[in-house]
Each structure stands twice: as C-alpha cells, then as structure tokens.
C-alpha cells in the first residue's frame, strides 16, 4: 500500500539533507565515484538507449503522458487541476532551487542541482503510482513497479549523458516524489470531503 504522507516525509527529508550536503560540501567523493562507475557502463549502445529514456523526463514525453493520465484515470480527470498543477510546480521549484544552490554541472557551466529531468519524471511517475491505486491489485503492483523503474532509468540517463552529478539526480527524485506525495494527500483529502455522506 502506498502511503503519501510517509513518502512525503521521507522524500522531503532526503531532499533537504542532500541540499544541505551540496551547499556545505559540493561534490562529495561518492558523487565522483558513482558518476565514474556509471560512465564506465555507458557504451555507445547504452548511451543511445539512455537518450531515448531521457525523453521520459522532458516535456516531449511528459505532456502526452499527462494527457494519457487523464484518459486512463477517472480520478485524474475529476481532479485535473491538481495533477496539472503538480506538473507545473515541479519544474518551477526545481528552477528555484537550481538558482538558490548555484551548483555547476560536472561538464559545463549551466546550473545542475537538482536535476530537472529527474524532478519531472519523479513527479509524473509518482502521480502514476498514486493513481494506480484505483487499478486491480496485480495490475496496480505492475504499474507501480514500472513507474519506479522509469524514475531510476531517467536518473541514470542524466548521469550517463554527462548532464548531472548523481546527487543532482537523487535530489530531483526526492523533490519530485515529495511533490507527487503532497498532491496525493490533497487528492485524498478532497475525495473524502466531497464524498456523499451516508444518510444524507
């Protein structure tokens, strides 16, 4: 069972801890070693695959994906403003934290922390995991597992494509999941408040 409040607490704490660590330490030794490990795995075929996966973290993948959510899930259609707001808020906060932290990318001068692709992918697929609760149990489990795999793959792609440090990706995932969990909590609260009362 997915507990949005627990996800919000854990993901939010992870994001704050990573932000503090980057502000205080910059690129930690683990950041460098994990990046080098992933880059060692980045054969030309893997890089080509990761370029495709990378699309799941930008607007070209997320815009049709969000529209598909509205098509598949009645609950998403009923609360369209909430899920649309999530997909607008995620890049807005990511941009704000990028400018607050001011960390450069491992290769280049553009801002890096947190990863925008990882934030957006985690927000979207986090929403998928919440909305999948309306599906039959076995299908729900498969959808949630696939959503988590996509979050991880987008994060790996950002490192293998030399765009981000691993901690940028982890922070983006934490931020996106925290936002998706907050949206899930709001969705659940509104559903309870608008549900017809027995005997009314």
C-alpha positions as CSV (number, residue, x, y, z in Angstrom):
1,X,0.0,0.0,0.0
2,X,1.3,3.5,-0.9
3,X,1.3,6.0,2.0
4,X,1.6,9.5,0.6
5,X,2.3,11.0,4.0
6,X,5.1,8.6,4.6
7,X,6.5,9.2,1.1
8,X,6.3,13.0,1.6
9,X,8.1,12.8,4.9
10,X,11.0,10.5,3.7
11,X,11.4,12.2,0.3
12,X,11.2,15.7,1.8
13,X,13.8,14.8,4.4
14,X,16.1,13.3,1.8
15,X,15.8,16.4,-0.4
16,X,16.6,18.7,2.5
17,X,19.6,16.6,3.6
18,X,21.0,16.4,0.0
19,X,20.6,20.2,-0.4
20,X,22.4,20.9,2.8
21,X,25.2,18.5,1.9
22,X,25.7,20.0,-1.5
23,X,25.7,23.5,-0.1
24,X,28.3,22.5,2.5
25,X,30.5,20.0,0.7
26,X,29.9,20.5,-3.1
27,X,30.8,17.3,-5.0
28,X,31.4,14.6,-2.4
29,X,33.8,11.7,-3.1
30,X,30.8,9.4,-3.5
31,X,29.4,11.7,-6.2
32,X,32.6,11.4,-8.2
33,X,33.0,7.6,-7.8
34,X,29.3,6.8,-8.6
35,X,29.5,9.0,-11.7
36,X,32.6,7.3,-12.9
37,X,31.1,3.9,-12.3
38,X,28.0,4.8,-14.4
39,X,30.1,6.4,-17.1
40,X,32.2,3.2,-17.4
41,X,28.9,1.4,-18.2
42,X,28.0,4.0,-20.8
43,X,28.8,2.1,-24.0
44,X,27.6,3.7,-27.3
45,X,24.6,1.4,-27.3
46,X,23.7,2.2,-23.7
47,X,24.1,5.9,-24.4
48,X,21.7,5.6,-27.4
49,X,19.2,3.8,-25.2
50,X,19.6,6.4,-22.5
51,X,18.9,9.2,-25.0
52,X,15.5,7.6,-25.6
53,X,14.8,7.1,-21.9
54,X,15.8,10.7,-21.3
55,X,12.6,11.8,-23.1
56,X,10.5,10.5,-20.2
57,X,11.9,13.4,-18.2
58,X,11.2,16.3,-20.5
59,X,8.0,17.9,-21.9
60,X,8.0,15.9,-25.1
61,X,7.3,12.8,-23.0
62,X,5.6,14.3,-20.0
63,X,2.9,16.4,-21.9
64,X,1.4,13.4,-23.7
65,X,2.0,11.3,-20.6
66,X,-0.1,13.7,-18.5
67,X,-2.8,13.7,-21.1
68,X,-2.8,9.9,-21.0
69,X,-3.3,10.0,-17.3
70,X,-6.5,12.0,-17.8
71,X,-7.6,9.5,-20.4
72,X,-6.9,6.4,-18.3
73,X,-7.8,7.5,-14.7
74,X,-11.3,9.0,-13.9
75,X,-9.9,10.3,-10.7
76,X,-7.2,12.3,-12.6
77,X,-9.9,13.8,-14.8
78,X,-12.0,14.7,-11.8
79,X,-9.0,16.5,-10.1
80,X,-7.3,17.7,-13.3
81,X,-6.3,21.0,-11.7
82,X,-4.3,19.1,-9.0
83,X,-2.3,16.9,-11.4
84,X,-1.7,19.7,-13.9
85,X,-0.6,21.9,-11.0
86,X,1.9,19.2,-10.0
87,X,3.5,19.1,-13.4
88,X,3.8,22.9,-13.4
89,X,5.0,23.2,-9.8
90,X,7.8,20.6,-10.2
91,X,9.9,22.4,-12.8
92,X,9.2,25.8,-11.1
93,X,10.6,24.6,-7.8
94,X,13.5,22.8,-9.5
95,X,14.4,26.0,-11.2
96,X,14.2,28.0,-8.0
97,X,16.5,25.5,-6.1
98,X,18.9,25.5,-9.1
99,X,19.3,29.2,-8.7
100,X,19.4,29.0,-4.9
101,X,22.1,26.4,-4.8
102,X,24.1,27.6,-7.8
103,X,25.9,24.3,-8.4
104,X,27.6,23.9,-11.9
105,X,27.2,20.8,-13.9
106,X,30.0,18.3,-14.0
107,X,30.8,19.3,-17.6
108,X,29.7,22.9,-18.3
109,X,28.6,26.0,-16.5
110,X,24.8,25.5,-16.5
111,X,23.2,25.0,-13.2
112,X,22.8,21.4,-12.0
113,X,21.1,20.9,-8.6
114,X,18.6,19.4,-8.6
115,X,18.2,17.6,-12.0
116,X,15.1,18.9,-13.8
117,X,14.5,15.7,-15.7
118,X,14.7,13.6,-12.6
119,X,12.4,16.0,-10.7
120,X,9.8,16.0,-13.5
121,X,10.0,12.2,-14.0
122,X,9.6,11.5,-10.3
123,X,6.6,13.9,-10.1
124,X,4.9,12.3,-13.1
125,X,5.6,8.7,-12.3
126,X,4.9,9.4,-8.6
127,X,1.4,10.6,-9.7
128,X,1.1,7.4,-11.7
129,X,1.9,5.3,-8.6
130,X,-0.7,7.1,-6.6
131,X,-3.4,7.0,-9.3
132,X,-2.7,3.3,-9.9
133,X,-4.3,2.5,-6.5
134,X,-7.6,2.5,-8.4
135,X,-6.5,-0.4,-10.5
136,X,-6.9,-4.1,-9.7
137,X,-4.2,-5.2,-7.2
138,X,-2.0,-7.2,-9.5
139,X,-2.1,-4.6,-12.2
140,X,-1.5,-1.8,-9.7
141,X,1.7,-3.6,-8.5
142,X,3.0,-3.9,-12.0
143,X,2.2,-0.3,-12.9
144,X,3.9,1.0,-9.7
145,X,7.0,-1.2,-10.3
146,X,7.3,0.1,-13.9
147,X,6.9,3.7,-12.7
148,X,9.7,3.2,-10.2
149,X,11.9,1.6,-12.9
150,X,11.3,4.6,-15.2
151,X,12.3,7.1,-12.4
152,X,15.5,5.2,-11.8
153,X,16.3,4.9,-15.6
154,X,15.7,8.6,-16.2
155,X,18.1,9.4,-13.3
156,X,20.8,7.0,-14.7
157,X,20.3,8.6,-18.1
158,X,21.1,12.1,-16.7
159,X,24.4,10.9,-15.3
160,X,25.4,8.7,-18.3
161,X,24.6,11.6,-20.7
162,X,27.1,13.7,-18.6
163,X,24.5,16.3,-17.6
164,X,24.4,15.8,-13.8
165,X,26.1,14.6,-10.7
166,X,24.4,11.6,-9.0
167,X,23.4,13.8,-6.1
168,X,21.6,16.1,-8.5
169,X,19.6,13.1,-9.7
170,X,18.8,11.8,-6.2
171,X,17.7,15.3,-5.1
172,X,15.5,15.6,-8.2
173,X,13.9,12.2,-7.5
174,X,13.3,13.2,-3.8
175,X,11.8,16.5,-4.7
176,X,9.6,15.0,-7.4
177,X,8.3,12.2,-5.2
178,X,7.7,14.7,-2.3
179,X,5.6,16.9,-4.6
180,X,3.7,13.9,-6.0
181,X,3.0,12.6,-2.5
182,X,1.7,16.1,-1.5
183,X,-0.6,16.0,-4.5
184,X,-1.7,12.5,-3.5
185,X,-2.5,13.8,0.0
186,X,-4.5,16.7,-1.3
187,X,-6.4,14.4,-3.8
188,X,-7.3,12.0,-1.0
189,X,-8.4,14.8,1.3
190,X,-10.6,16.4,-1.4
191,X,-12.1,12.9,-2.2
192,X,-13.1,12.4,1.4
193,X,-14.5,15.9,1.7
194,X,-16.6,15.7,-1.4
195,X,-17.8,12.1,-0.9
196,X,-21.5,11.8,-0.2
197,X,-22.3,11.1,3.4
198,X,-24.3,8.1,4.3
199,X,-27.8,9.0,5.3
200,X,-27.6,12.5,3.8
